[in-house]
Amino acid sequence: MPRYARAEREALADLMLELGPDAPTVNEGWTTRDLAAHLLVRERRPDAAGGILLPPLRGHGEAVRLRVAAGPYADLVDRVRRPPVWSPVSNPLTDELANGVEFFIHHEDVRRGRPGWRPRDLPAGQQAMLWKRVTLLARMALRRFPAEVLVQAPGHGELRVGRGGERLRLVGAPGELILFLSGRQRVARVQVDGPVGAADRLRAAELGF
């Protein structure tokens, strides 16, 4: 069985070391050092990881992340590369499910944070895995969007989401759709068809978790 989470983790760690701690990422205001600290908090600090999703816990989570980020950069990246087996999100039973998309997204955050990047030619199996996650993410990210959005990945499938009204069509490869729906619209290579106003709102919407 392919281990896409492991492959993306290794590639991200290699790229982080190559670029150094101050390289920009797609995440506004975050460098590679900041991103490495985020991943370590998510995997190794369950007391602070809740702040990633829950606003009441965000202050504590950010304080912990900043303390983690102050450590030696090479050590941070090495710890990202070697996750603890006890972690609820990176143990052998949960790693692929919890990290197959997570590390794909963050690998692209670093790749696309610099000029001159190009989309990767992903294996068919990885695209199929990402499409399965698109169907879940689209329902979560667009369930309240004030239009009907037809999400299409040619060769993989399609689904309709949104609250109805004006009709839009969002088309792209599964990996590009994942990036778009996780709030990275500006770097996702997708096509948005439909009324101009509704399409602009979709491109500017606060998507993701």
C-alpha positions in Angstrom: 0.0 0.0 0.0 1.5 3.4 -1.0 2.5 5.6 1.9 1.8 9.1 0.5 2.0 10.7 4.0 5.5 9.4 4.5 6.7 10.4 1.1 5.3 13.9 1.4 6.8 14.3 4.9 10.2 13.3 3.7 10.0 15.6 0.7 8.9 18.5 2.9 11.7 17.9 5.4 14.2 17.8 2.6 12.9 21.0 1.1 12.9 22.8 4.4 16.5 21.9 5.0 17.4 23.0 1.5 15.7 26.4 1.8 16.6 27.2 5.4 14.5 28.7 8.3 13.6 32.0 6.7 12.1 30.9 3.4 8.5 32.2 2.7 5.5 29.9 2.5 2.0 30.3 1.2 0.8 30.8 4.7 0.8 34.6 5.1 3.5 35.7 7.6 4.9 32.2 8.1 8.4 31.1 7.2 9.6 27.5 7.0 10.6 27.8 10.7 7.0 28.8 11.6 5.5 25.9 9.6 7.9 23.3 11.1 6.8 24.5 14.6 3.1 24.2 13.6 3.6 20.6 12.6 5.5 19.8 15.8 2.7 21.3 17.9 0.1 19.4 16.0 1.8 16.0 16.5 3.6 16.4 19.8 1.6 18.8 21.9 -2.0 17.7 22.3 -2.5 20.3 25.0 -1.8 23.0 22.4 -2.9 21.4 19.2 -6.6 22.2 19.9 -5.8 25.8 19.2 -5.3 25.0 15.5 -9.1 24.5 15.2 -10.7 26.0 18.3 -10.6 29.8 18.8 -10.8 29.7 22.6 -7.6 27.7 22.7 -5.7 29.6 20.0 -3.8 31.9 22.3 -2.2 29.0 24.2 -1.5 27.1 21.0 0.2 30.1 19.4 2.3 30.7 22.6 3.5 27.1 22.5 4.2 27.2 18.8 6.4 30.3 19.2 8.4 28.6 22.0 8.9 25.6 19.8 9.9 27.7 16.8 12.7 29.2 18.9 14.6 26.0 18.9 17.5 25.1 16.5 16.1 24.8 13.0 17.8 21.6 12.0 16.4 19.9 15.1 12.9 21.2 14.3 13.1 19.7 10.8 14.5 16.4 12.1 11.6 16.1 14.6 9.1 16.8 11.7 10.8 14.0 9.7 10.6 11.5 12.6 7.1 11.7 14.2 6.4 10.0 17.5 4.6 6.7 17.3 2.5 7.6 20.3 1.0 10.7 18.6 -2.8 10.4 17.9 -2.2 11.8 14.4 1.0 10.1 13.3 1.1 6.6 14.8 1.2 3.7 12.3 -2.6 3.2 12.4 -3.6 6.9 11.8 -0.6 8.3 9.8 -2.0 7.9 6.3 -5.5 9.0 7.1 -4.4 12.0 9.2 -1.4 13.1 7.2 -1.8 12.1 3.6 -3.5 15.4 2.8 -1.9 17.5 5.7 1.7 16.9 4.4 0.7 17.3 0.8 -0.7 20.7 1.5 2.2 21.9 3.6 4.7 20.5 1.1 3.0 22.7 -1.5 2.9 25.6 1.0 6.7 25.6 0.8 7.0 24.8 -2.9 4.6 27.5 -3.9 5.9 30.1 -1.6 8.6 31.0 -4.1 8.5 32.3 -7.6 8.9 29.9 -10.5 7.0 26.9 -9.0 5.2 24.4 -11.2 2.5 21.9 -10.3 3.8 18.4 -9.7 2.8 15.4 -11.8 1.3 13.3 -9.0 0.9 9.5 -9.1 -2.6 8.3 -10.1 -3.0 6.6 -6.8 -2.2 9.8 -4.9 -4.6 11.8 -7.1 -7.3 9.2 -6.3 -6.7 9.5 -2.6 -6.8 13.3 -2.8 -10.1 13.2 -4.7 -11.7 11.2 -1.9 -10.7 13.9 0.5 -12.0 16.6 -1.9 -15.5 15.2 -1.6 -15.3 15.6 2.2 -13.5 18.9 2.2 -15.9 20.5 -0.4 -18.9 19.6 1.7 -17.3 21.1 4.8 -15.8 24.2 3.2 -18.7 25.1 0.9 -21.8 24.0 2.7 -22.8 27.5 3.5 -21.5 29.2 0.4 -24.3 31.2 -1.2 -24.3 29.5 -4.6 -24.5 26.0 -6.1 -20.9 24.9 -6.8 -20.3 21.9 -9.2 -16.8 20.6 -8.2 -15.2 18.6 -10.9 -12.0 16.7 -11.2 -11.8 15.3 -14.7 -11.3 11.5 -14.6 -12.2 11.3 -11.0 -15.7 12.6 -10.4 -17.8 15.5 -9.5 -20.2 16.7 -6.7 -22.5 19.6 -6.0 -22.3 21.6 -2.9 -23.4 25.0 -1.6 -26.6 26.6 -0.5 -28.0 27.0 -4.0 -28.8 30.1 -6.1 -26.3 31.1 -8.7 -24.4 28.3 -10.3 -20.6 28.0 -10.4 -18.3 25.3 -11.7 -14.9 24.6 -10.0 -12.6 22.4 -12.1 -9.2 21.1 -11.4 -7.0 18.1 -10.6 -7.7 16.7 -7.1 -4.5 18.2 -5.6 -5.3 21.6 -6.9 -8.9 21.4 -5.6 -7.5 20.4 -2.2 -5.4 23.5 -2.1 -8.3 25.7 -3.3 -10.7 24.3 -0.7 -8.2 24.6 2.1 -8.0 28.3 1.7 -5.1 28.5 -0.8 -7.1 29.8 -3.7 -4.4 32.2 -4.9 -1.9 29.4 -5.7 -4.4 26.7 -6.8 -4.4 26.0 -10.5 -8.2 25.6 -11.0 -10.9 27.0 -13.3 -13.9 28.8 -11.9 -16.8 29.3 -14.3 -20.0 31.2 -13.7 -21.3 34.7 -12.8 -18.3 37.0 -12.2 -19.5 38.3 -8.9 -20.1 34.8 -7.5 -16.8 33.5 -8.9 -14.9 36.4 -7.3 -16.6 35.7 -3.9 -15.6 32.0 -4.2 -12.0 32.9 -4.9 -11.9 35.3 -1.9 -13.9 33.2 0.5 -12.4 32.1 3.8 -12.3 28.3 3.1 -10.6 25.5 5.0 -10.8 24.5 8.6 
